[in-house]
């Protein structure tokens, strides 16, 4: 959170460095992201330090909003970095959608059952006792030429050991999507 001491600019130009006060009460981009995610924090108090305000704001939220707030701050910071380092400008809706999808995916990965899952064949085949099974899949968005890989590691009892989702930009077709997911599963297996 301390990274947010660097103030964001107004509108979608987050590279324009302003004051801390601007960040928490005047930056329309940040305010729109926070508002669309339904996060309501304590108001800015000019006599407080930014770090003090940040902790007070965090303490005023419930546990669900804590996570949303932290993910939003991370996504806003990432958006700022994309502008500065890649020249890529994201809209408020893109940042908000990223936050919602990220939270939904992490919720799904934590709620996965610890019992074996079923595949299209109707049953899950466990690996030998001394091995780990890695399953992977991917989805492809042909309009934006990108994909997302999903990788799951389970032991012989079907217990979830690890899971990962990886976004992949610049993917040309479905075959490339599957190859990338396979490669990522092999790399993570090492």
N, C-alpha and C positions, 0 to 999 in steps of 0.2 A: 504494500500500500504506500510505502514511502516514495515509490517511483512517481506517484501522482503529485508530488510536490512541484513537478514540472507542469505548469498550467496548460490547459488545452485552449485552442483558439475558438472563435465563434463560428457558428454554422458547421459546415463539414470540413473546414480547414483547421484541423486539430494541430497543425504544426506551428501556428502563430502563438508564441509564448506570451502569456499575460500574467496576471496576478493570481494568487491562490483564491482570493475573493471571487475573481472572475470564474474560476473553475467551479466552485461550489454554488454560486448563486447567479452567475451571469452567462455561462456558456450554454447557448441554446442546444447545441449538439448533445452535450452531456445530460442536460436536463431532460431532453426528449427521450433519450435512451432510458434513463432512470424512471421517468414517468411511464413510458410504454411497458416497462417490466413490472410496474406496480410497486416500486420501492419508494417508501416515504420515510425519509430520515429527518433527524432534528434540524431545525433551521440554522443557518450560518450565523455565528456570533463573532463579529469583527475583532473583539478583544481577545478571543481565544486563538491559540496557535493552530495551524492547519492540522498537525498531528493530533492535538487534543480534540479538535472538532471531529476528526476522522474516527477516533476511538469512541467518542460520545455517540456519533451517528451509528456506528456499528453496534454499540450496546443497546441502542433503542430498537433494534430489529429482532424479530423472532428467528429461530434457527433456520427456517426455510428461506427467509429473506436474507439472512447472513450469506448463504451460499450464492443466492442470486446477485447480491450486492458485490461480492468478491469476483464472481464471473463477469459481471458488467464492467467493473473497474479494469479487469484484465483485458476484456474485449475492446474497451475504449482505448486503453494504452496500446494494444496491438494495432488498432485502426490508425492511431496517431503515427506509429512506427511505419505502417504501410505507406502512409502519405509521404513521410520524410525519406524513407529508404527505397521505396519502389515506385513512388509517384501514383499509387493506387488510392483513389478516393472511394470510401464506402459510404453508403447512405445510412441513416438512422435505422431503417427497417432491416438492412443487411446485418448490422451489429446486433440488433434485438433478436433477429431470427437465429443468428449464430448462438447467442446466449441460450435461447429456448431449446434449440436442438442439442447443444452441449449438455445442458441440465437433464433433458429427457434421456439422452444416451447414457449418462452416468447413472441416472436412476435405474434404467433398464439393466445395466451391467451389475448393479448391486442387488437387484431383485431377482436375478437369475436363480433358478432352483438349483439346489445342490444334488439333485437326483439326475440320472441320465436323461438326456433330451432325445426326442425322436427326430429322425431325419425323414426325407421323402420315402425311404424304403420301409418306414414303419417302426424301426427300432434303432437304438444307438448301440454300436458295438464298442465295448471298452477295450483299451489297450492291455497288454500283459501287465502283471502286477508291478514290475520294475520300470515301467515306461509311462510317458505322458502323451496324450493324444492332442493334436492340434487340428482344429477345424477352421476353415476360412471361407469367406464369401465376399462378394463385392456388389455394389450397385453402380450403375452408370447413368449419367445425365448427358445424353447426346446433344442437347441444345446448348449446354455450357461447356461441353468437353471436359468433364471432370468426373471423378468417381470417389467412392468411399469404401475402404476395405474394412472388414470386420474379422477379428481373429480371436479364437477362444482356446484356452489350454485347460484340459481336464485330466484327472488321474483315473486309475482303473475303477474307482468307485463312482466316477462321474462327477466328483467334486470340482467346482470351478477353482482353478489355480491362478489364472490371469485372463484378462480380456483387454482388447484394444480396438479402437476405431481410428483409422488414419485417412484424412482427406487427401486426394490426389488431383492436382490441377494438370491441365494440358494432356488429357487422355483422349486418344483418337477414336477408339472403338471398343466394343465389348470384349474382344479377344485380348486386347491390351489391358483392359480392366482386370480380367482374371489372372493374367500373367503377373501384373503388378502385385495383386493380392497374394499370390503364391510366393513371390519373391519376398514380400514383407513378412509372411509367416515363417519362411525359412530363416530370415535374418533375426527375427525375434526368438526363434527356437534356439539359435546359437547362444 
